[in-house]
């Protein structure tokens, strides 16, 4: 019973760190599963859009969910503009306090999206797909602007290679 109490006290004293760690681990695992099961680069001219959407849209959704599901967000906004009051910022001190709480809420809501982006960039599937569709990369690799070379660059995430003749 003594050891259980010690573990419980440790968990309660480090609740915020453990919560952020759990969110990061769940996000990292979800990103890995998502990139293996769902993501398939089209290997055509849509690579840039497709890779960017898979990299950024889930991060945006995670940010909005983290922000909107936080109870402090709702306390801030529902307590801010009550019935009959025009604005929550009647003086500078109060405005500064609301801005500070909003900043902290955005910071805590950014844990999952930053983990998603970091894991996605470490895995490189989304980035490789997006980069192969980049006209800047294609123009750098295909200096003579051959159409065949641009098609080969777009197929690189799918196991394609550049031939010496096209470069």
PyMOL commands that set and color helices and strands:
alter all, ss='L'
color gray80, all
select helices_A, chain A and resi 2-13+15-37+47-68+71-80+92-123+125-132+135-141+147-158
alter helices_A, ss='H'
color red, helices_A
deselect
rebuild
show_as cartoon
